[in-house]
Amino acid sequence: MCEPLKRCKGSLSKPGKMHSAKEKVSNAAAAGKEHIDICKAKAQEKAEKVAARTKEDKTISHERRKAKEAEAKMKLHEAKAEHAAEKVHGKHLHHHEQVVGTHRHHHQPIGTAVPTTGVPAPTYPLGGQFPAGPSHNKHV
């Protein structure tokens, strides 16, 4: 009925281009879906040709199959473009853009923060002084 899904070496891994694993898996799933849609179109064409009474009906069923195959290929290319855009958008989102509703935390030097709820300030050695006595690290 349908030919097995062909795997091309150059389609998933081109020299100098590293695709993310998620993008590869998504593209493979889209290709599988395209293959199934094409098989369905061919089976439907055969059924329509059997039921057809005139040459024109057979021609119409053939043209429908071609249109469905073209639609399946278009969906595949749209999905691949979407996966690539998600990959690019994901990279930029994590490194350059700020997500709405979040804020970046900027840390202040120890001892400069003002307590907000009456909590006492930290009591660690703020002046760079260590407690008196033997060194706290015996390997220094």
N, C-alpha and C positions, 0 to 999 in steps of 0.2 A: 504494500500500500504506500507507505512513505519511506523515503530513504533515511538511514540513520543520520543523526546529527554529525556534521563534519566539524572537525577541530583543526583550525589553522594555527600553525606555530607563530606566525607573525602577528596575529590579531590581538593576542593578549599580552605578549611581552615583546616590545620593540627595543632594540638596543638604545640605551641612554634614557629610556623612559621607565620610571618605576611607578606602577599603578598601585593604589592601595588595595588591600585584600578585599575590603568591602566593595569597592568599585568593581573589581574583577568578578566577585560573586554576583553582584547585581546585574552586571552585563551578561554573565552566563545565564542567569535566570531569564533575562529579557530575551536572549537568543533562543532559549528553550521554548519560551512562550510563543515567539514568532514561528518557530518550527511547528508547533502544535496548531497554530492558527492556519498555517499554509496547508497542513494535512487535512484539517477540517474543510477548508475551501475545496481541496481536490476531491474529497469524498462527497461533498455536497454537489459538486459539478457532475460527478459520475451518476449520482442519484437523479439529478435533473435531466441529464442526457438520456437516461433510461426512460424517464417519464415523458420526454419530449416527443411530439408528434411530427414536428416539421424541422427542416434544416435551420430556420431562423431561431427556433427555440433552443436548439443545440448551440448555435452561435452566441445567443444571449447568455446561456449558462457558462460558456467558456469566458465571455467578457466579464461576467460576475466574478468568476474565479480569479481572473487577472487583477480585478479591482481589489478583491479581498487580500490577495498576496501583496499588492502594492501598499495597502493600508497596514498590513502586518509589518512590512519592512519600514514604513514610516514610523510606526509605533516603536519599533526597535531603535531607530536612530534618535527619536525623541527621548526615549528612556536613557540611552547612552549619554546624550547631551545633558540630561538632568543629573545623572550620576556624576559626571565630570564637574558640573556646576556645584553639586553638593560637596564634592571633595574640595574644590577651590574655596567655596564659601566657608566650609568647616575650618580650613587652615587659617583663613583671614579672621574668622570669628574668634578663634582661640588666641591669636597673637596680636591683633591690632584693634579690634572693635570691642566695645563694652556692651554686654547684654543688658537690655532694659530691665530695670528693677534691681540691679546689683550695683555695688560700688566697690571701688578699690580701697584697700586698707593701706594707709601709710603709717608706719610705725614711728613713734617718737622715742628719743633716747630715754633710757631708764631714769626715773626720778623726775621727769619733767611733766608727767601727766598729772592733772588735777583730779583728785577723787570726786566723783559725782554724787555718791549716795552716802556720804559720811563714813566711808570705809577708810581706815588709816592707810597712809602711804606705805609703800614697801620699805622694808628695813634692811635690805641687803647693802653691802658696802658700795656706796655710790661713788666714792672718791677714788676708786682704784686700789684702795687699801685692803689687804687681806687680814683676817683675824690674827692676833698675836699667837705665838706658839710655833711648833714645828710646822714645816711645810705640809700642806695638805696632799701633796703628791710626792711620794717618796722617790720617784724616778727622775725628779728634776734636779 
